Amino acid sequence: MRAHKFVRQRTRYRIAYTGRILVLFLLLFSPGLLQAKEIQYPAISIQLKQVPLSTALLKLQEASHYGVLFHADDVIKYGKPVTISVKKQPLPKVLNLLFEHQPFTYHITDSYITVAYKSPESIIPKSETNQVGDTSSITITGHISSEKGEPLAGATVMVKGTQIGAITDGGGDFVIKNVPISATSVQVHILGYKTLEIVLNGSRRLAIRLQQATNSLDETVILAYGNTSKRLNTGSISGISADKIFSQSVGNVLSALEGRLPGLYISQNSGVPGASMNVVVRGIGSISSSANPLYVIDGVPFTSNSIGSTAFSSSMTNGGNPMNSINPSDIESIEVLKDADATSIYGSRGANGVILVTTKKGKPGKTTANFSAYTGISQVAKFKDVLDTRNYLQMRREAYSNDGTMPNPASAPDLLVWDSTKNNNWQKRLIGNNAHITDLQATLSSGNATTQFLIGSGYHHETTVFPGDYGDKRGSAYINLSHLSENNKFKASITANYSSEINDLFYTDITNAALTLPPNAPDLIDKTGALVWPPSISNPYAYEKQTYKATTNNLLSSAQLGYMLFPFLELKLNGGFTRMQMDEIKTIPLSSLNPATNTNANTSSLFGNGSTQTWIIEPQLAFTKSIQNGVLQALMGSTFQQDVTQSNAVLATGYSDDALMESMAAAGTLTPQSVLYSKYKYNALFARINYNYKDRYILNLTGRRDGSSRFGRGKQFANFGSVGATWIFSDEKWIRNHFSLLSFGKLRASYGSTGNDRIGDYQYLSNWYPTMYPYNGIAGLHPANIAVPDYSWETTKKLEVGLSFGFWDNRLIANADYYRNRSSNQLVNYNLPPSAGFTTVIANFPALVQNKGWEIDITSINIKSSKFSWRTSANVTIPNNKLVSFPGLETSAYSSIYIIGQPLTIQRTFHVAGVDPATGIYQFQSGKDGSYTTYPQSPQDLISSYNLSPKIYGGLDNELRYKNWALDFFIQAVKQEGYSIPPVLNPGFISNQPQSVMARWQHPGDQTTVQKFSMSGQALIPNIYAKLYGDAFYEDASFIRLKNVQLSYSLPTMLLNRVSIHGCSLYLRGQNLLTITSFSGLDPEVNARTNNPVLPTLRTLTAGIQLTL
């Protein structure tokens, strides 16, 4: 007992130690590299005599290091010669002298000087209005380039306060027609560069140079039905760009998000390719309903659930994950919407968060072809320490001795028949092979200022570490076409994505066999490749012959249309259609069965297919108008959506030959296993109003009225909404005067509600299903549920407060968010008495579930020079989930599962009080009086509990650049508890065990935590209680993992120009390279949450090339 207490105490120390390491994430920056310095204009020394104004501006740019924006033709034509001589004078004073007698004036914005006309009416010809005598609107032209003077294609230029804008062509030029004469400024944005606002002051022709973005505030943020910037965003949105996705060799894009975004927890459920994944945004808020977030790809909802038949739910991939059918290379960005301000406009679909996926689009410019390819291998990173043959045989002999029985050849071939000197490493044989990965991608894009296109294709193939040639392969094709009319009034974007995936992994994971096969077991395959069937053990190679094949075809299409009715009003129409279909087949041929116990009658095939298709139409009106010193934006629209899901499975038996088993027609008997058909209809009205006053005070209101076919009459509609506000306090004069180090500060808050209708379709009706077994050859029907017409929506109320700081010209940016989500009116499966004829019925309970926590992320530009740069970003999430209230919990069927005040993810367990020193059998503490018992009872003896959700999680990302070299590495960290379940069979059976069992009880009086070796029922039942329902095998499963590393080299431009190549880079990558953990199982991410050993995450090494023509 004392030893058991010591183990638990040591576990607490390990958890605390891991927590301290996680806190260090926030300290791994180098702000000391940044000198705190008051912002002031530079002192200028310049001497010029009778030089053209254009030359003077270029000289001033060199002396001040400020970018000077002017239209060369106008300055040359209307500018006057300049004579000036100053020494160490402030920049504004020099500019005043320079423009004193010129027809131009200037504006200083950030590190730019914009040149504009003083009196444009006396200079600009009338021909530059839209028509002679028309003074209501004008035409603005211009050119946009980088700091190096290179034209920037694809930059967006918008007239502030309107929906009017244009995109630069391949030469960086743009034309905006129908601009109101009252327009005051234009905003210029392109990914990777600072967003710039240019004051027109009468200018009609603009020459604009953009600086590369040095902080994340200027990055575009995609939100529901629009976009904004991180600076002006009122909601809680985290995102990842295509560059970060590309730097990782993953088949499922969700794997690229692990640990990188605060508030988003993702973990793999297996290391096999195409396996399912666990995705949670800010905790689990529903007792019975799904916790999956809403996925939206280019405006079209995408299923988050497996579409396969339930008859295949125990496959190695556990139904897979639908996002595995999306090619990561087709994705431009992913945003995760978390708070009410960001999600309430999605109404009932946004309670669990929203993941927005934006695919790549064509860009203006010359035709560009991109090719990328990588290949590599994957391996199991860690094997479990199990008994060798010597210790294994000692265990077996000792078990017979403890039980007082004698071994015989039938029950103990390992002791009396098999080679006692043989020592097989079954982990190396069964899961120790190399898996191979290959990925090929190609895209072609081109376009001008009005029409752009992009087409692409991809191929991805992964095998496994298991014996044989099995794996997952996916082919995909992608196309996007975008168009903007010459008068900038009509725009359209159409996207289509098709993929086909084939997963031919065998059905059953053999990791458990690798851990439990006796080390002296004979070879299980003979020289001819036939299976060998030793007595008393199963042959895992049989599963290779029990084939499984899942073919998934996915079509995802979307269209966005827009027409400018007025400069302030745009009519939009978003629509989309997606269809995913999965066909599955599993065979159990005679060749995979032990001939001593099976015949053709035992052979079978299971056929299944499932599909889901969705169409959605969303007409919208978007309003934008400048009012006073602010901009008012309003959006109003409606949603019409329909999902149709269907699946079925048929068991085929009675095959005469194994070669016919993939044919349903060749079976002797067909038996239906499952049938599903459901149609879901969803309608909604939504609106959003946003007012931005001086880019300093921002108010955002959203509302949505939802209608769902999953509820009965009178319960089908519900209202949701939110209010969000932002105050950029760093723009306040008194802040700037007193806090010179602070370059950016923002306070935001939001409150609102979302809903949840994630329940089965038609549950409010009495549904009938066909019987599996006909009576007298006639198929029948049986009731599936009791009609419950009066249950209604779950509701989640979300509260959030966020604070952002930027220091030293935003080279250090920190964000801290506090959130509290409360989900009520829970839809739960209420248990019924046996006399009802059904086990459960759906009902609303007044239970209240709360998720609250802190999210912190920091970005630091540690070093930035012309040759070397170093950027660091870190994020930490501290979640807290608990069941606040559940009236009647003590008398409900959930009394043995949940505890008021504890998380929904707790595991209630018996407390294992060590091993009885007298008997060597596990003993448990009674919940009644604290005494010890060998056979505990549920629920009264469930006195321990463990939370399997992470307590802290986050990541640390570093980007280093030196000349043509780049190094990126990402570290993931999770603080959590989990269990490392050894084989359920008691040590002593013909099954291998972890090395730790050698610390077992041997003699009366021994103090230990490991039960004696035995095969008796007296020892087996307490052993099962301890391992499956006890707390003895829960432990610290925290880990710190070097998740991703990429080292790349870009070939010199001068060399590439000789062979007409635009860009070429070579790279080496690694995934899951190193894991620091005290967890005793194979992998703390995968194996700490399941009592069924599965393949852990794999360590992957790849090499690749990226080529641009």
N, C-alpha and C positions, 0 to 999 in steps of 0.2 A: 504493500500500500504506500509505504514511504517512497519507493522508487517511482510509483505512478505520479505522486504529487511532485516529485522532482522533475519529471518529464514535462508536466504542465507548466511548472514555474519557469523552466528553461524556455519553453515555447513563448511565454509572455515576454521574456527578455529579448527573444529573437524578433518578435513583432515590434517591440519598442525600438529596437536597434534599426530595423528596416524603416520605421516611421521617421527616425532622425535622418537617415540617408535621403528619404524623399524630401524632407524639408530643405536639404542642401541644394535641391534643384533651383530654388529661388536665389541662391547665393553664387551660382556658377556663372557669373557675369563679370565683366571687367569695366565697371563704370569709372574706375580710376584712370582708364585710358582717355576718358573724356574730360577735358578741362572745363570747369564751370567758368563761364565768361559772359559778361553782360552783352546783350545784343546791341551793336551800334554800327553806324554806317562807316565804311572805310574812308581813310584820308587819301585824297587823290592829288597827285602831282602830274601836271600835263602842260606841254607847251606846243601850241599850234598857231600857224600863221597863214591865213588865206587858203585854207584847205576846204574841200567840199564837205558839206554836212555829213554825208554818208561816211566819208573817211574819218571824220571826227568821232562819230558814233562807234566805229570799229576800234579806234584808239582808246576810247573811253571804256569799252568792253574789256580790252586787255588790261587796262590800269585798275579797274574796279573789280574784276572777276564776276560782275553781274551780267546776265544775259540781256542784250538789247534787242527788242523786237520792233521792227519797222518795215515798211513796204519800200523796197529799194527804188522802184520806179518813181514813186511820189516824192521821196526825199531827194532824189537826184534832180527831178524836174522842178520842184518848188522850193527846195532848200537854198539857203544863202551861204556864201563862204563864211568860214569860222576863223576868228583869231582869238586866242585865249592863252593866258599864262597864269597858272596857279601852282602853289606848292603846299602840299599837305593840308588841303581844304576838305571839309566834309562833302560827301557825294551830293546831297541836295543843293548845296551852294554852287558846286560846279555845274550841275544841271541847270540851275536858274540862270547862270551866266551864259551857258551854251545856247539856251533857247530864248534868250531875252529878245532878240530881234527876228526870230523865226516864226513862220506861220504854223508851227507845231508846238505842242506841249508834251508833258510826260507824266507817267504814273509809275510809282514803285510798288511792286507786289512781290513779297517774298524776296527772291534773288533775281527778279526780272525788272527791267525798265521798259515800259511800253510807250512807244511814240504814237501820238494821235494828233489830229488837226485841231487848231484853235477855232477856226471858222470854216468848217467844211463847205458851207453853201457857196462861198466865194471861190472855191478851188475845184470841187468835184463837178464835172459836167452833168447837165440834166439828163444826158443819155444813160446815166448810171441808175436812174430810177427805173422802175419796171416799165413805164411808158411815159411818153411826153406829157407833161402836165399833171401826172399822177404823183402826188406826194404822200399817199397813204402807206406805201410800202416801198422798200428798196431791195437791192441785190447786194449781197456781201460776197466777195471773193477773197481767196487767200492761199497761202502756202505754209505748210507745217513741216518742220525738219527737226532733227536731233541736234544736240549740242555740237556734234561734229559736222553739221550741215547736211547730213544724209536725209533725203525725203522720207517721211513717215506715212506709209499707206495704211488705211484702215482706221485712222483716227476719227473720233466722233466729235463734231462741232455742233453744239446746240445753242440756240438763242435763249438766253436765260428768261424764265417766266413764260415760255411757250413750248409747244411740241414740235417746233420747226427746227430742222437741223440737216446736216449732210455728213457724208463720210468721204475722207480724202481718197483720191485715186492712187494709182501706182506711182505717180510723180509727186505725191504729197499735196496736190492742189484740191480745192473744194470751191463749190459755188452754192450759195444759199439764196434762193429766190423768195419773194413774198414776205420779206422781213418787215414787221411793223416799224414805221418811222420812229416810234417811241422806244424801240429796243435800246437798252443801255449797255449790255455786255453779252459776250458769248463765252461758253465754257467748253474747254477742249480736254478730251480724255482719250487715252490709249493705254492699254495694259503695259505696265512696266515703266511708265513715265508719270511725273507729277501732274495731277489735274490742275489746269490753269484757267483762270477767269480773266478775260481781256475786256477792259472798259473801252467801249466803242468811241465815245465822245465825237461822234460824227464820222468816224472812219468807215470807209466802204471796202478798202483793200487792206488785208492784214498779212504780215509776215511773222510767223510765230516759230520760236525755237523752244523745244521742250527739254527739260532736264529729266534724267532717269530718276525714278522714284527711289528714295532712300529710306522710307519707312512705310509701314503697313497702312497708315491712315489714308493714303491716296489710292488704295486698292479698291476695285469695284466689288460690291457685295450684292449677290443675287438674293432677292427676297420674293415673297409671293406676289406674282403679277407685276414685277418690276425690278428695279435695282437702285442702289444708292452707293454711298461710300462708307467706309468704317468711321470716318469723321462725323458724318451726319446721321448715322443709323440710330434709330430709337429702340430697336429690339436686340435680343440676344441671339446673335448669329455667329457661328464659327465655320471656317471653310478651309479647303485645301485646293491647291492649283494643280494643273496638269504636270508641271515640272516635278512636284513631289510624288505624284502618282507614277510618272515615268521612271523615277529613280529606283523603283522597287520591282523586283521580279516576282510578281504575284499573278495568279490567274483570276482571282476574285477581287474586284476593286475595294471591297469592304476590308480586306486584309491590309490594304495600304493606309487605312484610317486608324488602325489600332494604336491607341496611346497618343495620338497627335492632336486631338481636339478635346478641349475641356467639356465635361458633361456628357460625352459619348463614350460608352464602354462597349467594346467589341472583343469577343473571344471566339476562338475556333473550337468546335466540338469534336474534331478529329484531324489528324494530320494527312488523311487521304485527300487527293484532289477532288474538288467538287463537293466536299462535305458541307453540312449545314453550319450556320454560325449563329452566335448569340449576340443580338444587337439591342442595346437599351439606352434610351436618352433620358437622363435624369431620374432613373429609378423606375421601379414597377409601381404603378398606381392602381391597378385593378386586381381584385382577388381571383377572379375566374377568367376574365376576358384577356385577349392577347395584349402583350406589351410591345409588340412590334411597331416601329414608327411607320409613318406614311412615306412611301417613296414616290417622288414625282420626277419624271424624266422628260425634260423639254415641255413641261406643262401637262403631261399625261400621267395619271396615277398608274403605278406599277405594283404588281402583287408582291407581298412580302412573305407569303406562305407557299410551301411546296404544293405543286399541283398534282403530284403523283397520287395514286390510289393509296388509301390507308392500309391496304393489305401488304404494302411494301415498306411500311414505316420502320421496320427493324433492319433495313438494309444498312450496309456499311456507311453510306453517305447520309443516312437518316432523312431521306427525301431530298437532300441537296438544298441549295439556296438559289432562288431565282436570279439574284444579281450575278451569279456565276455565268449567266448567258450573255452578259454585257461585256464587250471588249474594253478593258481599261484604257487602251490607247485612243478610243473614240471620245473620251471625256475631257472637257475643258476645265471644269471645276465642280466641286461638290460643296454645298452649304448645308449646315445643320441648323434648323430653326428650333428654338427651345422655349422661349418665354411666351406669354400670352400675346404681347404686341406682335410677335413674329408669326404665331401659329393660329390665333383665333380666327383669322380670315379663312382658314380651312375648316372651321367649325368642328363638327363631330369627328373629323378625320385627323385632327391635330393634337389630340390629348396626349399621345405618346411621343410627340415631337415629329418633325418633318425633315426628310433628307431630300434636298433638291439636287438633281443631277443635270448639269448643262453640258451638252455635247458640243463638239468643235464645229465651227462654221467657216465658210470660205471667206477670204480676205482679198481686198483689192491689191493689185500688183501683178508683176509678171508671173508666168506659170512656174510653179514650184513643185518639185517632186521630193518627197521624203521617204527614206527607207530606214528601217531599223531591224536588227536581228540580235538575238542572244541565245546562248545555249549553256547548259550547266548540269550539275548533279545535286541531288539532295540525299541526306542521310539522317538517321536517328542520332541525335546528339548525345544521348545518355542511355546506358543500359542499367537495369536494376541488378543489384547484388543479390544473387540467389545461391542456393546451396550447390556445392560441387558434389561429385559422386560420393566421396568419402563421408561428408556430413549428411548427405541425403540418406545413404544406407544406414548410418547410425541412427537417424531419426526414425526410420522405418522399423529397425530392430527394437529400438526402445519403446515404440508404440505397442508392438506385440507383447513386449515384456510387461508394460504397464497394464495391458488388458488381460494378461494371463492366458494368452492364446498362442498357438503355434502357426507359423506361416506354411502355406502349401503352394505348389506350382500354379494353381488356378488363381489364387487370390494375391499371391506375391511373386509374380514372375521376375520382378526387379531384384528380388533377393535370391531366388533359387534358379532362375533360368537365364536371365540376361547377363551379359559380360559386366562384371563388377569393376573392371579396370577402365571401361569406356567412360568418357566425360564429354558429352555433347554440349556445346553452347547453342542452345536452341534459339536464343535471341539473335545471335549472328546469322543463323541459318534462315530464320523465318522473317525477321524484320531488320536484318543487318545488311541488306543489299543496297546498291546505289539506284536511286530513282533518277530519271533523266527528264530534263525540261528543255523545250525548244519553243521559241516565239519569233514570229515573222510579221512585220507590219509594213504597209506601203500606203501613201496618200498622194493625191495630186490636187492642187488647188490653183485657182487663178481668178481674175475678175478685174473689173474697172469700178468707177465710182458708183455705178448703178446696179451692176449684176456681178455676183460672185458665186463660185461653186467650190465644193470640196467632195472628192470621192476617195474612199479608202477601203482596204481589205486587210484581214488579219488571220493568222493561224497560230494556235496555241496548243501545245501537247505536253502533258505531264504523265509520267508513269509512277509506279509505286516502289517501295522498298521490299514488298512481298515477292516471293518466288513467282516466276512467270512473266509474261509480257502483257500487263494489264495497265489501264490508265484512263485518262480523260483527255479528249481532244475537242477543240472548238474551232470552227471556221466562221468568219463574219464578213459582212460587206456593209458599207455605210455611204450615204450620199446626202449632201445638203446643197440647196439652191436658195440664194437670197437675191431679192431685187428691190430697187428703189426707183420710182419713176423720176423723170427729169425735172418735174416741177416739185419734187419732194413731198408729194401728197399721198402717194400710194406705196406701200411696202409689203413685201411678202417673204416668208421664209418657210421652206418645206424640207423636212428631214425624214429619212427612212433608214432603219437599221434592221438587218436580218442576220441571225446567227443560227448555226446548227451545231449541237454538242452531242457527242457520243461518249458515254461513260460505260466501260465494260469491266469494271472491277468486279471480282467475285463478291458474293452477297454478304459473307460473314467475315468480320475482322478476326484475324488469327493472332492478335497480340497476346490475348490471354493464354493461348496454347504455348506461345514462346516463353511465357513466364512460369508455366506449370508442368510442362512435360518433364518426366523424370530424366535426369542427365545421362543415365545409362540405358535409356530406351534404344532399341535397335533402329537401324535406318528404316524410314517409313516409305521409301521408294526403292524398288529393286533396280538392277542394271538395265532392264528393259523399259523402265518408266512406269511399271505397274505399281499400284498401291499395295503396301504391306499392312496387315491388320494384326498387330500384336494384341494379346488379350489385355483387358482391363483399362485400356486407354483408347482415346479417339485419334484419328489421323487427320491433322489439319490440312494436309495436301489434298484431301478429298474435296475441300471447299473450292479448290482451283477448278475442279471438274464440274462443280455446281455453278454453272455460268449465270451471270446477271448482265443485262444490257439495258441501259436507259438512253433513249434518243430524244433530245429536246430541241424543238424548233421554235424560234422566237422572232416575231415580227413586231417592230415598234415604229410607229409613224406619227408625225405631228405636223401641224401647219399653224403659222401665225400670220394673220392678215391685218393690215391697218390702213385706214384712209383718213386723211386730215380734212375734216369738214370745215373747220375754221382754224386760224392760227392757235387758238386756245383749246380746241376740242377735237379729239381723235376717236374714231369708231374702230374697235378692234374685234377680231374674231379668232379665238384659239380653239383648235380642235385636234383630235387625235384618235388613233385606233391601235390597239395592241392585241396580239394573239400569241399565246404560248401553249404549246402542246408537248406532252411527254408520253412516250410509249415505252413500256417496261416489259421485260420477260425474264423469268427466273426458272432455271431447269435443275432438276435433281435426277440425273441419269443413273442407270444401274451401275455404271462403272465407278460412280462415286460412293457406292454403298458397300458395306461389309457383306460379302457373299455368304457368310455363315448365318446371317440373320435376315437377309432381304432377298426379295424376288422382284420380278417386273411389276408386281402389284404395288410396290412401294415407290415406284418412279412417278414423277409428276412434273408438270410445268405450270407456272403461274403467269397469266397474261394480264396486263393492265394498261390502261391509257387514261390520261386526264388532260383537260384543257381549260383554259380560262381566256376569255376575250372581253375587252373593255373598249367602249367608245365614249367620248366625252366632247361636248360642245360648250364653249363659254363665250357668249357675246359680251362685250364690255364697252363702256364709254369712259374715256380718260380726259380730264379737264386740268389745264395748267394756266395760271394767270398770275401776273405780278400785281400785288396789292400793297400799296404804301412801300415799305422797305422790306417786303417779304414776298414769298412765292406760295400760292395756294394750289395744292394738287388734290384732285378728287378722282376717285375711281368707283364705278358702279357696274355691276355685272350679275350674271346668273350662270348656274351650272346645271347641265343636263348630262347625267352619267348612267350607264348601264353596264353591269358585269354579269356574265353568264359563265358558270363553273360547272363542269361535269366530269365524272370519272367512273370507272367500273373495273372490276377484276374478276377473272374467271379461272378456276382451278381445273386443269386438264390432267386426267389420269388414264391408265390403261394403255400405255404406249407399247408397241411390240418391238421397237428398236430405238436405241439412243439417238440415231441419226435423224429421227423424225420429230424430236421433241420441241423444235421451234415452230412446228405446225400445229395449230389448234385443230385442224380438220383430221389429223391423224390420231387424235386421242379417242379412247374408248368411251370416256365419260367426261362431261363438262358440268361443273358445279359453280354457279355464281357465288362470289365471295363478298362483293360490295358494289353498291350502285349509288351514285350521287348525281343530282341535278339541282341547281339552284340559280335563280335569277335575282339580282340585286339592282334596285333602282334608287337613284339618289338625285334629288333636285335641291337647288339652293338659290338664294339671293344674297349678294354680298356687296359691301361698300367700304371704302376707306377714304378718310379726309386727312390730309397732311398740310400743316402750315409751318413754313420755315421763315422765321423773322430774323433777318440780318445774318443768316447762317450761325445764329447764336442760341435762339430759343425755338425749339421744334416741338410741335404737338401732333400726335398721331392718333386718330380714332378709327377703329374698325368694327364692323358688325356683320353678322351672318345669320340668316334664317335657314335651317336645314330641314329637309324632309327625307326620311329613310323608309324603305319598304320592309325593314326588319322589325318594325313595331306595328301593333294593331291599330285599329280605327280609334282616333282621338288621341293617340300617343305618337303619331308619326312626325310631328314637327317640334322644333325647339329653337331657341334663340341663343346666340353666343356673341360675345363682343369683348373689346378691350380698349384701354386708353394707355398711351405711352407718351412720355415727355422727356426731352433732352435739354440740358442747359450746358452750353460750351462756355464755362466760366473763365477759361483762359483768355477769351477775347474781351473781358471786362477791363476797362482802363485801370481800375484800382488793383486788379490782380497783376497786370503787366508791370505796374509801377513798384509793386512790393515783392514780387516773386520772379526775379529775372531768370532763374534757372528753369522755370516752368514754361515750356513751349506749347503744351497742350493740356487741357483739363476738361473733363466732361462728366457730368452727373446725369444719370438717366434712371427712370423708374417706369414700371408698367404694372397693370393689374387687369385681369380679365378672366374669361371662362372659355373652356372648350368642352367638347363632349366625347362620348365613346359609344359606338354602336357595333363594336367588334364581337358580335355574337352570331350564331348560326342563322341562316335564312329560314323563314317560315316557322320559327319556334312558337309564335303566338297561335299557330294553327295546329290541328291534330293531323300529323303526317303519317302516311302509311307506306311501308316498303314491301317489296316482293319477298316471299319466303325463299330461303336457300334450297329447301328440299321439297319438291312437289309431292302432293298427296294423290295417289292413284293416277299419276301422270299429269295432274292439273296443278298449275302454279297458283299460289294463294297470296294474300296480303296480310301483313301484321302491323299493328299500330307501333309507331316509333316514339311518340311522346304524348304528353297531355297538353291540350290547348291552354295557353295562358295569355289572354288578350290584353292584360292590363299592366304589364311591365313597361318601363320607359327608360329614358336615357341615363347613362352615367354622366356625371358632371365633374369637371376638374377646374378648380379656381386657382389661378396662378398669380403669384406676387413676386416681383423682382426689383432689386435696387442694384445699380452698377456704377462703378467709379473708374474713370480712366485718367492716367497721367502720362504726359510726355515731357522728357527732360533733354536739355542740351540739343535743341533743334530736332527733337523727336528721335534722337539716336537711341534713347531708352524709353520704351513704352510699356506701361504696366496697366493691366485691367483686373479688376476684382468685382465679382458678381455674387450677390446673395440671392437665393431663390427659395420659395416655399410653395409647393403645389399640394393642394388638398383635393382628393377624389372622394366623392360621396355618392349616395344612391346606388351602391354597388350592385351590379348584376352578378349573382352567384348561382351556382347549381345547388339547390336546397335538397338535401337527402329526404327521401320518402320512405315510409314503412313498407315492408314487403307486400302487405296486402293491397297496396296501390297498383301493383303490376308494373311499376317503373321505379328505377333507382333514384332518379333526380328530376327536378323541375326547375326551370329558370325563374328567379324572382328577384325583386329589388330589396336590398337590405340597407338599413340606415348605418351601415359600417362606414368609417372614415379612415382613409389611408393618407398618410402625409409623406412627402418627399421634400426634404430641405437640404441645403448644403451651400458650400462655397466653391467658386471656380476662380482660379487665378492663372493668368497667363502673362508672360513677360517676353518682350522682344528687344534685343540689344544689338546695335551695330558697334561691335567692339573696336574694330579697326577698319578704316576705309581709305585706300590710297589708289593710285593709278595702277599699281602692280599687285597689291595684296589687300584682301578684304576678309573679314571674319564677322559672321553674323550668328547670333545665338537666340534661340527661342525656347521657352519652357512653359509647361502648363501643369497645374495640379488641381485635382477635383477631390473635395472632401464631402461625400454624400452621406445622407442619413435618412433611412426609410423606417417607418414604424406604423403599426396599426394603432390609431388613436382611440378608436372605439368600435365596438361590435356588440350591440345589445343582444343578449341571449347566447353569447358565445359558449358559455359553459354547458348548455344543454343542446348545442348544435353538433352536427357531424364534424365541424371544424375544431372542436375542443382539443383534440390531440395534435393539431397542426399549428395553430396560431396562439399567440400570447399578446394580450393588450400591452402596448408600450414597446413591443419588439418588432423587428423587421418581418416582412412577409416571407423572406427567404431563409428564415431560421429553420434548422433541423432540430426538432425536439428528440432527445436521446435519453437512454438509461445511463446512469453514472456507473461506470465500471470501477469498482473499488479494489482493483488488482486481482490477484489470485489468492484463493483461500490457502493459507500455509499448510493446512492439514490435509486437504484433498487434492490440491493442484488444479482446481476448477475455477473458472471465472466466477466472481461474486459481484453482486450489484447492490447499490444502496437503495433501500426502500424509501418511497416518498411519504409514507405514512408516519414512521417513527424513527427513521434513520438507521434501522437495523440492516443486516446483510441477508441477501437471498440469492439463490442460484437461478430462480425462474421469475424475473420481474414481470409486472403486469402493466398493460397500457389502458388508460392514460395516466393512472395514479403514480406510476414510478418513472414517468418521463420528467425528470427533475433537472436535466442539463439541456443546454441548447447552444447551437453554434450558428453563426451567420455566414452563409456562403457567398454573400455579395461583397464586392471590394469595399474596404474601409477608406482607402486612399488610392488614387491612381493618377498617372500623368506621364509626361515624357520630356526629354531634353534633346533638342535638335541643334546641330552645328553645321554651318556652311563655311568652308574656307576656300578662297580663290587666290591662286598665285600664278600670274601670267596666264598660260594656257592650261594650267592644272586646276582641278577642282576636287575637293574632298568633302563629302557629306556623310554624317553619321548620326544616327538616332538611337537614343536609349529609352526604353520603356520601363516603367516601374509600377508595381501593384502591391499593395498591402492587403492581405486577405488570409482567411482561414480555409482549410479544405481537409479532405480525408484521403489517406493513402490506404485503401482497403487491400489487405493481402488476400490470397485465395480463401473463399468462404469455407472450404473444407478445413477441418481441424488439422494442424500439423500432425502427421503420422499416417495419413492416407497416401495412396499411390499418386502423389501430386507434389511437385516441387514447391518450395516455400522461400521467402526472403531469408537472407543470412541472419537477420535479427532474431529469428525464432530459436536460435541456439542458446539464448539467455532464458530458457524455459525452466519451469519447475521440475525438479528431479527427486527431491527428498522432502519428507515432512519437516516443516519449519522454514523452508526456503521462502525468501521474500523476493518476488519478481512480478513482472507485468505480463509474462507469457505463460499461457496455460500448458500443462504437461502434454506430451505427445500421446495421442490416444485415437482409436477409431470407434470407441464405444458411443452409444447414443447419449449416455450420461454426460460425456464431454462435448459431443457435437452440438447439442441444442444451446448450451450457454455460449459456445464459441460463435454460433450464428447470431445470437442476441448481441454479443460484444462487437462483432464486426459490422453487422448491418444496422443495428439499432443502438449501439452503445457509443460512448464518447472516447474510448481508448485509442482510436485510430484517427481522431481529428488532430490536426497539427497546423503549425504555421506554414502556409503555402505562399508566402510573399516572395516576390522575385524582382530582380533587376536584370534586364536583358538588353544586350546590344542587338537591337531589332534589325537595323538596316545600316549598311555601309556602302557607299559608292565612290570609287576613285575613277576620275575621267580625265582624258587629255584631248584637247581640241587641236587639230593640226593647224599650223600657221596659215593665215590667209594668203600670203604671198605664194606659198607652195601650191595651195588649192587653185588659185587663179590661173596657174599655168595649165591646168587640166580642166578648166571651166567647171569647177565644183564650188558650190557656195559655202558648204560647211561639212566637216567630217570630225567626229569624235569617237574615241575608243574608251571603253569603260569596263571595270571589274566591279561586281556587286556581291554582297553577302547578306543573307537573311538569317536571323536567329543564330548569330555566330557564337554568342557567349551568354550563359545564364548563371547568375549568382543567386542561389537559393539554398535553404536548409530543408526543403521538401524532399521526402524520401522516395516519392514516386517517380515515374518516368518524366513527367512534365507538369509544372504547377498550373499552366494555363489550361490544359486540356483535361488532365487526369485528376485534378483536385476536386472536381465537381461531379464525379460519377463513380459508382461502385462496380462498373463494368469496364475492365481495362480495354482501352482503345489506343490506336496508334497516336503517338504524341506529335507535336509540331516538328517539322524537319528543319535541319540546318541546310541552307541552300547556297551554292557558289555558282555564279554565272559570269560569262564574258560576252561582250557585245560590241556592236558598232552602230552608229547613227550617221546617215548620209543625207545631205540636202543638195539637190541639183537645181 
